[in-house]
Amino acid sequence: MADNAEKKDLIQKEMTRRSNDEIKVHNPTNEDYYITWGGLHWVVPNKNKDTGQGRGNSVLPRYLAAHYVKHHTDKLILKESKAIVEKAKKEYKGTRWPEEELRVALRTSNPELRKKYIKKMWLGVHRRFGLDEIPGYSRGEELKPKDRRPIDEQLIDDLENESPETIEVENKDNPTMISPEEKNKEAFVKAVSNG
């Protein structure tokens, strides 16, 4: 059970860390795009304005970049579909079928159409959040789960895993270990025999 909790803890930490990655995004339109999130405001400049990240580019946390790409893609698809539907209305006066077919083809949930816009807007990870704080960590490497056992148990396990130290002693006459009972027995035998 504890192993499962540790896995969930690691997954939660990784999700939190990833949500704060800095992502570079691009605005392919002639209008600035404004994002308000948690009472704070961000601007993705239009394709002609440079704010230090390149023309039309901005660096946002991942959660804001995902929000921007989703909503701006919807906005651009709807704008494109309205223009095409209006053009079709003028061409095919009196019939609604071509207009309906176009609306189905240009829906905001169309994966091919969304992919076209997302490729233009999502420029990739600018900086990975939190990874520079962990020395020696590289992408794809698993973090070692935190050991939540008492420190004594951890130290005992460490000692058990260590190899025992061997001490070499130079003895010319190979002394043997004599227990206190044997010493007393030898002393008693000497005392009786001398006695």
N, C-alpha and C positions, 0 to 999 in steps of 0.2 A: 504494500500500500504506500509506503514511504517513497519507494522508487517511482511510482506513478505520480506522486505529488511533486517530486523533484523534476520529472520530465515536464509536467505542466508549468512549473515555475520557470524552467529554462525556455520553454516555448513562449511564455508570456513576456519574459525579458527580451527575447529576440524580436518578437513582434513590436514591442515598444521601441526598441532600438531602431528597427527598420522604418517605423513610421516617422522617425525624425531624420532619416537620410535627407540630404539636400539634393534635389532634382532640378536639372536645368530644363526649362520649358520655353517654347517659342509661340509667339502670337502672329499668325499669318495674315491678320486683317489690318485695316487702316485705322482701327479704333483701339484705344487702351482698354484692357479688360480689368475690372475691379473685383476684388474678392474681399468680403467681410466675413471674418471667422472669429468667434469668441470676443467680439468687440474691437478687434484689431483689423486694420485694412492693409491689403497688399495690392500692388499694381503690376500687371504684366503689360509692358509697353507695346505700342503698335509696331509693325514691321519696319517703320522708318525711324523710330526713336531708339537711341542707345543710352542705357543707364549704367554702363560699365560692364555688362555681361555680353555685349554684342547687340546688334540691331534686332529689336523685338524679343530679346531673350531676358529671362529672369530666373533666379534661383529660389526655389521654394521648398519647404519641408515636404516629404513624400505625401502626407495626407492632404496637403493643400494642392500639390501638383495633380494628384488623382482627381480631386474635386474640380480643379480648373479644366483638366482634359475632358472629363465627363460632360460638364455643363457647356463648355465652349464647343465641343464636338456636336452636341445636340443643337445648339444655337446655329452653327454653320450648316448642318444638314437641313434644318427647318428652313433656313434662309434660301438655300439652294433649291429645295423642293418647292417652295412657294414661287420662286422665279420660273421654274420649269413648268409648274402647273398653270401659272398665269399664261405662259407662252402657249401651252397646249390648249387652253380654253379659247384663245384667239384663233388658233388653227382649226380646231374641231368644234365649231359652234353647233349647238343643238344636240351633241352627244356627250354623255358623261362617262362612257366606258374608258376612253383613253386617259381621262383625268384620274379615274379611280386606279387604273393600272399604274400610273406614275406615282400616285400616293403610296401604293403598296411597295413599289420598287425603291422609293426614297424614304422609307420609314427610318426612324432613329435607331431602331434595333437591328438594322441590316449590318452584319459583321464586316462585309467587304467595304462598305461605305465608311463605317467607323474607323476601320484600319487605315484607310487612305488619309483621314484627318489626323489620327493619333500619331502616325509616322511623321507628320509635319510638326506636330506640337511637342511630343515627348523626346527630348534630346538626350536623356540618360542621367545616370547618377553623377552628380558633381562632387560630392563628398559623402562618405559613409559615416554616419553618426556613431560615435562611441568606440569605433575600432582603433582609433589612434590612442585611446586611453589604455588599451590592453596590450602590453608589450609582447611581441612574438605571435600575435593572433593574425591569421590570414583567413581569407574567405574560404568557406568550405570546411574549416577545421572546427571540430566540436569543442565547446567549452566544457571543462571538467565540472561536474555537478558539485555543489557545495556539500561538504560532509557536515551533517547536523547532529552527529553523535557527540556525547560529552568528550571533552579534550583528553581525559584519561584513557578512554577506549581507543581514541585515535592514536595516542602515543604508544599504547600497548600493541596495537596492530602494526605500527611502524617498526617497533622493536622486534616483533615476531618475524617480520618480513626481511629484516636485516640478516646478513650472514654472520654467524658467530665468529668472534675474533679468536684467532689462535695465537698464543704467546709461546715463543720458543725460548726455553731456558737451557743454558749450558750447564750441565751437571756431569762431572767426571765419574762420580761414584753412584749414580742413579739412586737417589734417596727414595724411600718408600714412605707412604703416609701411615702413621700409626695413630689409631684412635685412642682417646683418653682411657678407655677400659683396658686396652692392651698394655698401655704404659703402666697402669696400676697393677695389672696382673704380673708384668715383668718385674716391677719393683717389689711386689709381694714375694715372688719366687726367689729373688736375690736375697731379700731379708730373711726368708726361711732357710735358704741354703747356707747363709753366712752365720746363721744364728745359733 
